[in-house]
Amino acid sequence: MTTASSPPDARAPISAPEIAARKGNGPPLVMVTAYDFPSARVADAAGVDMILVGDTLAMVVLGYEDTLQVTTDDMAHHVAAAARARPRALLIGDLPWLSYHVSSEETVRNAAQLIRAGAAAVKLEGGRKRLGAIEAILDAEIPVMGHVGLTPQSIHAVGGFKVQGKQLDAAHAILDDAVALAEAGCFAIVLECVPDAVARLVTDAVPVPTIGIGAGRHCDGQVLVYHDLLGLEDRMKPKFVRRYASLKTDATTAVARFADDVRSGRFPSSDETYHVADDVAEALGLYGTASA
Ligand code: KIV
């Protein structure tokens, strides 16, 4: 039995309050996106703190041009697949565009759909104007991660994927948004594509961890998209992406070698083939016709 004084179980899933408590405590937090069973297994085996089933699903998995194309049903389908990996990392489901913009009731139902699919927290984009949505979700006992700076669900409103907060007013607006999200009860806040000075200002101002992507090193943690860091996505490489592998090249080479082996008759070999015993083969009239 676990009691309040028991040491934490090394395999017990990491909770949102545990992530919040890491502010100013321990090494930087690590978050990575994952979208299915194998990618969640890889991320968890690598020991990350948080796995985000991001709405980047739309772009890196489903091939859309932006993140606006995915629905709550799409997200729930992929959250459920990632959850089947039973990760120790905190599993966060990203609320897609229009799932928290219409009414508090719809917002809570959509957040609950991701929780029932297996997430232990949700993330949504936007600052002070999303406080109503955040409060409604928190009121349903669901932890919320905030997201300010570049919010890709607003690309049409802001005019594209651009660094945010370069001017003084915009920097102050991001700071005020982040402070409001923390005061509302978000357990952590993603800072996307903002200058490092702005990220530092925000990180110093809020009592919860900031998780940066394209926000420099003065954040409490960092996140990258799975397909970017593994080199599975090679159509573009934002400045902030560091590639740790070239899996698209490796996969293409592997599939090309398979194709070559099939076309040249090198695949399958006898070892890769099921055989009957000689007497059965003989009775079947095949004896001598099977290649060794
Ligand atoms: O959807 C996503 O992948 C994200 C990360 C970039 C933070 O929101």
Residues whose N, C-alpha, C, O or C-beta is under 5 A from the ligand:
A	BS01	KIV	T33 G54 D55 T56 D94 V190 I213 V223
